[in-house]
């Protein structure tokens, strides 16, 4: 097979007329050639950090869409399914991913459960990490969320890190807002990347101290604009990732979109492509071709170097997508789950109080971090209730692994004027999280999730919609495009109910993410992420 076009040699910073000769899985020759073809041939895109589960698709279905956008590989942390199903969940992701051409590179989840302040479905200890690190299917130690454990020399945390070092595998970081002496110690432990920077100065400091910074632009967390101006001077030490990508967004684009945006800002195209195509392959030592002789034939054909419209995608010499049509085949898989709670009653969501003020989570659109505010209570019949007029809504997290009393909190900026929304995608432990205008609506939404053993839903007094997620309660067993369309409809309903957030369900899922400051809600109670301890809902 011979492919002709303008060959983009990113590492040597050249573009020349030529052709790529492929035999089997490998490139056997790249040579100059006179022809009239104006398309461009370049290495495929790599997502340097993603939780495939957050697309609500199993890996084989994720691959179908990703290849149409020129993605040939991902660096994937199976942290989400591991929190539900443990090692069996990690094995499921690896085996399902092997059935399709896209090159999934899975890490060993380092924090299962993410904290001791929430209920998860499994535990992965240092002994488990040791065995995983010895497997060729595991490429790295996935994000070390427990940065307090690193800073305070927790024995179990340091043992996990040491197992990665013993096997010469990289260690991913997760250190939002960590600065000065604390980030210095965190890096000294052997942690080499961070995708959680949300300010220019924070990312700059981490780069100066030797970290590789991954620019994240996902469905909820969007840090591209804050960090992209660092790329021109640090292009050898930066990468692109989505971290969490919902199915509707995945249908529209992937890493190719970030390349378009970066080039539109006037950044040198070779520097952009270094971050998008090369750096992750080298940092994680991936078996992914870089458009060199004897490499695996992993490359893409695009129409131009401004819009990055992908015409063809090749992986191991196989044409896997052409003109936005995917050739990735359907694969069969077993549906695994862990869902063991009974339906709830309306009174389960009451919170008796006489407190004049309460602590409230303030959600920030496009951010995983939240603010902590104090507001006046609204009490009816001795029960704290939602205040639609001030957009202070009741929320709950319900343990889905066993019967337990729901935890109660309040949140601002979701904007619902009616009904409730709920999800069993609740990072990191994936309990049920719901927000609503009344206890009745919250109960209705939670029970709809329980009935389906997982999903995302919206309910009002007159209608209800749900996208069922029977695989671990966080992924669908349906085709990607079907789920994408269903999710768009659900997202539209939430916004018609009043939400002004760009991605209300993605934002909802992170309101139980305790490792991101400053105020969150777990199934065990309201949590102060800045001080890493529980706090009371009532202001005393």
C-alpha positions in Angstrom: 0.0 0.0 0.0 1.3 3.4 -0.9 -0.2 6.7 0.4 0.8 10.0 -1.2 0.6 13.5 0.1 2.5 16.2 1.9 4.5 14.3 4.5 4.7 16.2 7.9 7.9 15.2 9.7 7.2 16.7 13.1 10.5 15.8 14.7 12.6 17.3 11.9 10.1 20.1 11.3 9.8 19.6 7.6 6.9 19.2 5.1 7.6 17.7 1.7 5.9 16.0 -1.2 6.2 12.2 -0.8 4.7 8.8 -0.3 4.5 6.3 2.5 4.8 2.6 1.6 3.2 0.2 4.0 3.7 -3.5 4.2 1.7 -5.4 6.8 1.6 -3.4 10.1 4.8 -1.4 9.4 6.1 1.5 7.3 8.8 0.1 5.0 9.7 3.3 3.2 9.1 7.0 3.2 10.4 8.8 0.1 10.1 11.9 -2.0 7.6 11.8 -4.8 6.3 14.3 -7.3 2.5 14.3 -7.4 -0.4 16.7 -7.3 -2.0 15.5 -4.1 -2.5 18.4 -1.6 -3.5 16.4 1.5 -1.1 16.0 4.5 0.1 12.8 6.1 1.1 13.0 9.8 1.3 10.7 12.9 -2.0 10.1 14.6 -3.3 11.9 17.6 -2.8 10.6 21.1 -5.0 11.5 24.1 -2.4 11.7 26.9 -4.9 11.1 29.8 -8.5 9.9 29.6 -10.9 7.9 31.5 -12.7 6.0 28.7 -15.6 5.2 31.1 -16.6 8.9 31.2 -17.6 8.7 27.5 -20.2 6.2 28.8 -18.9 3.8 26.2 -16.9 0.6 26.5 -13.5 0.9 24.8 -14.5 -0.9 21.6 -17.4 1.6 21.1 -15.2 4.6 22.1 -12.8 3.5 19.4 -15.4 3.7 16.7 -15.8 7.4 17.1 -12.3 8.4 18.2 -10.7 7.0 15.0 -12.9 9.2 12.8 -11.2 12.2 14.5 -7.7 10.9 13.9 -7.0 9.4 17.3 -4.8 6.3 17.1 -4.0 5.8 20.8 -5.0 6.8 24.3 -3.3 6.8 27.7 -6.2 5.5 29.7 -6.7 5.3 33.4 -9.4 2.7 34.3 -9.8 4.3 37.7 -13.6 4.6 37.3 -14.5 1.0 36.7 -11.8 -0.1 39.2 -13.6 1.8 41.9 -16.8 -0.2 41.0 -15.4 -3.7 40.2 -11.7 -3.7 41.2 -9.2 -5.7 39.2 -12.0 -7.4 37.3 -13.0 -4.0 35.9 -9.5 -3.3 34.8 -9.3 -6.7 33.1 -12.6 -5.9 31.3 -11.3 -2.7 29.9 -8.0 -4.2 28.7 -9.6 -7.2 27.0 -12.4 -5.2 25.4 -9.9 -2.7 24.1 -7.7 -5.4 22.5 -10.6 -6.4 20.3 -10.3 -3.2 18.2 -7.5 -1.5 16.3 -7.2 1.7 18.4 -4.2 1.4 20.8 -5.5 1.7 24.3 -2.7 2.0 26.9 -4.0 1.3 30.3 -2.5 2.2 33.6 -2.8 0.7 37.1 -5.3 2.8 39.1 -3.3 4.1 42.1 -6.2 5.2 44.3 -9.0 2.7 44.7 -10.8 3.9 46.7 -9.7 7.4 46.0 -10.1 8.3 49.7 -11.3 6.7 52.9 -14.1 9.3 53.1 -16.4 7.6 50.6 -17.8 4.1 49.9 -16.4 2.4 46.8 -17.1 -1.1 45.4 -13.5 -2.3 45.6 -10.0 -1.9 47.0 -6.7 -2.1 45.0 -3.8 -2.3 47.4 0.0 -2.1 47.0 0.2 -5.9 46.4 -2.3 -5.6 43.6 -0.3 -2.7 42.1 2.9 -4.8 42.2 1.2 -7.6 40.2 -0.2 -5.1 37.7 3.1 -3.3 37.2 4.7 -6.6 36.2 2.1 -7.0 33.4 3.0 -5.8 29.9 -0.6 -4.7 29.5 -0.1 -2.0 32.2 1.9 0.9 30.9 2.1 3.2 33.9 0.9 4.0 37.4 -2.2 6.1 36.9 -2.8 9.4 38.6 -1.7 9.6 42.2 -4.8 11.5 43.5 -3.7 10.9 47.1 -1.3 13.8 47.2 -1.6 14.2 51.0 -0.4 10.5 51.2 2.7 11.5 49.2 3.3 14.6 51.2 3.0 12.8 54.5 4.9 9.7 53.5 2.0 7.2 53.7 3.5 3.7 53.6 0.9 2.2 51.2 1.1 5.2 48.8 4.9 5.1 48.7 4.8 1.3 48.2 2.6 1.7 45.1 5.0 4.3 43.7 8.0 2.1 44.3 6.4 -0.8 42.4 6.1 1.5 39.4 9.8 2.5 39.7 10.9 -1.1 40.0 9.3 -1.8 36.7 10.6 1.4 35.0 7.1 2.7 34.4 6.0 6.3 34.5 3.9 7.7 37.4 1.1 10.1 36.6 0.2 13.0 38.9 -2.9 14.6 40.2 -2.1 17.7 42.2 -4.6 20.6 41.7 -3.3 23.8 43.1 -0.3 22.2 44.7 2.6 24.7 44.8 5.9 25.6 46.3 7.6 23.1 48.7 4.6 20.7 48.5 4.8 20.3 44.7 8.6 20.0 45.0 8.2 17.0 47.3 5.4 15.5 45.2 7.7 15.6 42.1 10.7 14.2 44.1 8.6 11.1 44.9 8.9 10.2 41.2 5.7 11.7 39.8 6.2 13.0 36.3 3.0 14.6 34.9 0.0 16.6 36.0 -3.2 17.3 34.1 -4.9 19.2 36.9 -3.3 22.6 36.5 -6.0 25.3 36.3 -3.8 28.4 36.2 -0.9 29.7 34.1 1.3 30.3 37.1 0.7 26.8 38.6 1.5 25.1 35.3 4.6 27.2 34.8 6.0 26.4 38.2 5.4 22.7 37.6 7.1 22.8 34.2 10.1 24.7 35.7 10.4 22.0 38.4 10.6 19.2 35.8 7.0 18.0 35.4 5.3 17.4 32.1 2.0 19.4 32.0 -0.9 17.9 30.1 -3.4 20.5 28.8 -6.9 19.3 29.6 -10.0 20.2 27.7 -12.8 17.8 28.6 -16.6 18.0 28.8 -16.5 19.6 32.3 -12.9 20.7 33.0 -11.6 23.1 30.5 -8.1 24.4 31.0 -7.0 25.0 27.4 -7.3 28.8 27.5 -5.5 29.2 30.8 -2.5 27.1 29.8 -2.1 27.2 26.0 0.2 30.2 26.0 2.8 28.1 27.8 3.1 25.7 24.8 5.4 27.7 22.5 8.2 27.7 25.1 7.5 24.3 26.6 6.2 22.2 23.6 8.6 19.3 24.4 7.1 18.9 27.9 3.4 19.4 27.2 0.7 17.2 25.9 -3.1 17.3 25.2 -5.8 15.3 26.9 -9.5 15.3 27.4 -9.5 13.4 30.8 -13.3 13.1 30.7 -15.3 13.2 27.4 -19.0 12.8 27.3 -20.5 11.0 24.2 -22.1 14.0 22.6 -18.7 15.9 22.7 -16.9 12.9 21.4 -19.1 12.8 18.3 -18.0 16.3 17.5 -14.2 15.9 17.9 -11.3 15.0 20.0 -7.6 16.0 20.1 -7.9 17.4 16.5 -10.1 20.2 17.9 -7.3 21.3 20.2 -4.8 21.4 17.4 -7.2 23.6 15.4 -7.6 26.0 18.3 -3.9 26.2 19.1 -2.9 26.9 15.5 -5.6 29.5 15.3 -3.8 31.3 18.1 -0.7 31.6 15.9 1.3 28.8 17.6 3.8 27.1 15.4 2.1 24.0 13.9 5.1 21.8 14.6 5.0 22.6 18.3 1.3 21.9 18.4 1.7 18.6 16.7 4.7 17.7 19.0 2.2 17.9 21.9 -0.6 16.2 20.1 1.2 13.3 18.4 4.7 12.7 19.7 5.3 13.5 23.4 2.9 11.0 24.9 4.3 8.2 22.8 7.8 9.0 24.0 7.0 9.7 27.6 4.9 6.5 28.1 7.1 4.4 25.7 4.0 3.4 23.6 4.0 1.0 20.7 2.6 3.7 18.5 4.2 4.8 15.2 5.6 8.3 14.6 5.6 8.2 10.8 9.2 6.9 10.5 10.6 4.0 8.5 10.1 0.7 10.4 7.5 2.2 12.7 4.0 0.8 13.0 1.8 2.4 10.3 -0.2 4.6 12.7 -0.9 7.8 10.8 -3.6 10.1 9.5 -4.4 12.0 6.3 -5.9 15.5 6.8 -7.0 18.2 4.4 -5.0 21.1 5.8 -2.9 22.2 8.8 -5.4 24.8 10.0 -8.7 22.9 10.5 -7.3 19.4 10.8 -10.3 17.7 9.2 -9.4 14.0 9.2 -9.9 12.2 5.8 -8.3 8.9 6.7 -7.0 7.1 9.8 -4.6 4.1 9.7 -3.6 1.9 12.6 -1.1 -0.9 12.1 -1.5 -0.4 8.4 -5.3 -0.8 8.5 -7.6 1.8 7.2 -9.9 2.3 10.3 -11.8 5.4 9.3 -12.4 7.4 6.1 -14.4 10.6 5.6 -15.9 10.4 9.2 -17.0 6.8 8.6 -15.6 4.3 11.0 -14.6 0.8 10.0 -14.1 -0.5 13.6 -16.2 -3.6 13.9 -18.8 -4.5 16.6 -17.5 -6.8 19.4 -19.4 -8.7 22.0 -18.8 -8.4 25.7 -20.1 -9.5 29.1 -22.1 -6.9 31.0 -20.6 -6.6 34.6 -22.1 -4.5 37.4 -22.1 -3.9 41.1 -25.3 -2.3 42.2 -26.8 -3.4 45.5 -29.1 -0.8 47.1 -32.9 -0.8 47.4 -35.2 2.0 46.2 -35.6 5.0 48.6 -38.5 6.8 50.2 -39.1 10.6 50.1 -38.5 10.9 53.8 -35.0 9.5 53.3 -34.0 12.9 51.8 -35.2 15.1 54.6 -32.7 17.0 56.8 -34.1 18.3 60.0 -32.5 21.5 61.1 -33.1 24.9 62.8 -29.8 26.4 61.6 -30.1 29.9 60.2 -27.2 29.4 57.8 -25.8 26.4 55.8 -22.6 25.7 53.9 -23.1 25.4 50.2 -21.1 24.0 47.3 -20.7 26.6 44.6 -20.2 24.9 41.3 -18.0 26.6 38.7 -18.8 26.0 35.0 -16.0 24.3 33.2 -14.1 23.6 36.4 -13.7 20.6 38.8 -12.8 22.9 41.7 -15.7 24.4 43.6 -16.0 27.2 46.1 -17.5 27.1 49.6 -20.1 29.7 50.5 -22.5 30.2 53.4 -26.1 31.2 52.8 -29.4 31.6 54.6 -31.3 28.4 55.2 -34.8 27.8 53.8 -36.7 25.5 56.3 -40.1 24.1 55.9 -41.7 22.0 58.6 -38.3 21.7 60.2 -36.7 20.3 57.0 -34.0 22.1 55.0 -35.3 22.5 51.4 -34.2 23.8 48.1 -34.6 27.6 47.4 -35.3 27.9 43.7 -35.4 31.7 43.9 -31.8 31.9 45.1 -30.7 28.8 43.2 -29.7 26.9 46.3 -30.7 23.3 45.5 -30.7 20.2 47.7 -28.4 17.4 46.6 -27.7 13.9 47.8 -25.2 11.1 47.4 -26.6 7.6 47.9 -24.4 4.6 48.5 -25.1 2.2 45.6 -23.1 -0.7 47.0 -25.3 -1.3 50.1 -28.3 0.1 51.8 -27.3 3.2 53.8 -28.8 6.6 54.8 -28.3 9.1 52.0 -26.0 12.1 52.6 -27.5 15.6 52.1 -25.9 18.8 51.0 -26.8 22.0 49.0 -25.4 23.4 45.8 -25.5 26.6 43.8 -25.3 27.3 40.0 -27.1 24.2 38.7 -30.1 26.5 38.1 -32.9 23.9 38.0 -36.4 25.4 38.2 -38.3 22.1 38.2 -37.6 18.4 38.7 -34.3 16.7 39.4 -31.3 15.2 37.7 -29.3 12.2 38.8 -26.4 10.0 37.8 -24.6 6.9 38.9 -21.5 8.4 37.3 -20.2 10.1 40.5 -16.5 10.4 40.6 -14.6 8.7 42.1 -16.7 6.0 43.8 -19.7 6.2 41.5 -22.4 6.3 44.0 -25.7 7.9 43.0 -25.6 11.7 43.0 -28.8 13.8 42.5 -29.8 17.5 42.6 -33.4 18.7 42.6 -36.0 21.2 43.6 -37.8 19.0 46.1 -37.3 15.9 48.1 -40.0 14.2 46.0 -38.2 14.9 42.7 -34.8 13.9 44.1 -36.3 10.6 45.3 -38.0 10.0 41.9 -34.7 10.6 40.1 -32.6 8.4 42.5 -35.1 5.5 42.2 -35.1 5.7 38.4 -31.3 5.2 38.5 -31.7 2.3 41.0 -34.4 0.6 38.8 -32.0 0.7 35.8 -28.9 -0.4 37.9 -27.1 2.7 36.6 -27.6 5.6 34.3 -28.1 9.4 34.0 -31.6 10.8 34.1 -33.8 13.8 34.4 -37.3 13.9 35.9 -40.1 16.4 36.3 -43.7 16.0 37.5 -44.8 15.1 33.9 -41.9 13.4 32.2 -38.7 11.4 32.7 -35.7 10.4 30.6 -32.8 8.1 31.3 -29.7 6.8 29.5 -29.2 3.4 31.1 -25.6 2.5 31.9 -25.7 -1.2 32.8 -21.9 -1.8 32.5 -20.6 -1.2 36.0 -23.4 1.4 36.3 -21.2 3.9 34.3 -21.1 2.6 30.7 -23.6 1.6 28.1 -23.9 -1.6 26.2 -25.3 0.2 23.2 -23.6 1.7 20.1 -21.7 5.0 20.4 -23.9 7.0 18.1 -27.1 5.7 19.8 -25.8 6.8 23.2 -24.6 10.1 21.8 -28.0 11.0 20.4 -29.8 9.9 23.6 -27.4 11.9 25.8 -27.9 15.0 23.7 -31.7 14.7 24.3 -31.1 14.2 28.0 -28.7 17.2 28.2 -31.4 19.3 26.4 -34.0 18.3 28.9 -31.8 19.3 31.9 -31.2 22.7 30.3 -34.9 23.2 29.6 -35.4 22.5 33.3 -33.3 25.6 34.0 -29.6 24.5 34.1 -27.2 27.0 32.5 -24.2 24.8 32.8 -22.5 23.8 29.5 -22.3 20.2 30.6 -24.7 19.7 33.6 -24.2 15.9 33.9 -20.5 16.0 33.7 -20.4 18.8 36.3 -22.8 16.8 38.4 -20.6 13.8 38.4 -17.7 15.8 39.8 -19.6 17.2 42.8 -18.7 14.0 44.7 -15.0 14.2 43.7 -13.4 14.7 47.1 -9.8 15.0 45.9 -10.6 18.3 44.2 -11.1 21.3 46.5 -12.9 22.9 48.0 -16.3 21.6 49.1 -17.8 18.3 47.9 -20.4 15.7 49.0 -19.7 12.0 49.5 -22.1 9.3 50.5 -20.7 9.8 54.0 -21.2 13.5 54.3 -20.1 17.0 53.3 -16.3 17.1 52.7 -13.9 20.0 53.0 -11.3 19.2 50.2 -9.0 22.0 51.2 -8.5 20.6 54.7 -9.3 17.0 53.7 -11.9 16.4 56.4 -15.6 16.2 56.9 -17.5 19.4 57.8 -21.0 20.1 59.0 -23.7 21.3 56.7 -25.0 23.6 59.3 -23.1 26.8 60.2 -22.8 26.8 64.0 
